[in-house]
Amino acid sequence: MESGPAIFAGTAFALFGAGLLVWTGVRTLHRAPVALGVGPAAAAVMATGFGVVSLALGVWCFGRL
């Protein structure tokens, strides 16, 4: 009964984190801006950090099952 919300949250966090990491990687490889109005290095580091944290939260949610 209580595993439903954990599965939903884990899926949402994991998909968002993986998508953010892929998107950041593609934008960085094409030398396109990751975020407008921010330095390229800072934007890439912050986006990668948020992607890793989100992916880790998804893994943690799945681990709680």
DAQUI-V510466 format. One record per backbone hydrogen bond with DSSP energy under -1.0 kcal/mol. NH is the residue of the N-H (numbers start at 1). CO is the residue of the C=O. If there is no record, write none. Layout:
BEGIN
NH|CO / NH|CO
END
This chain:
BEGIN
7|3 / 8|4 / 9|5 / 10|6 / 11|7 / 12|8 / 13|9 / 14|10 / 15|11 / 16|12 / 17|13 / 18|14 / 19|15 / 20|16 / 21|17 / 22|18 / 23|19 / 24|20 / 25|21 / 26|22 / 27|23 / 28|24 / 29|25 / 30|26 / 31|28 / 32|27 / 43|39 / 44|40 / 45|41 / 46|42 / 47|43 / 48|44 / 49|45 / 50|46 / 51|47 / 52|48 / 53|49 / 54|50 / 55|51 / 56|52 / 57|53 / 58|54 / 59|55 / 60|56 / 61|57 / 62|58 / 63|59 / 64|60 / 65|62
END
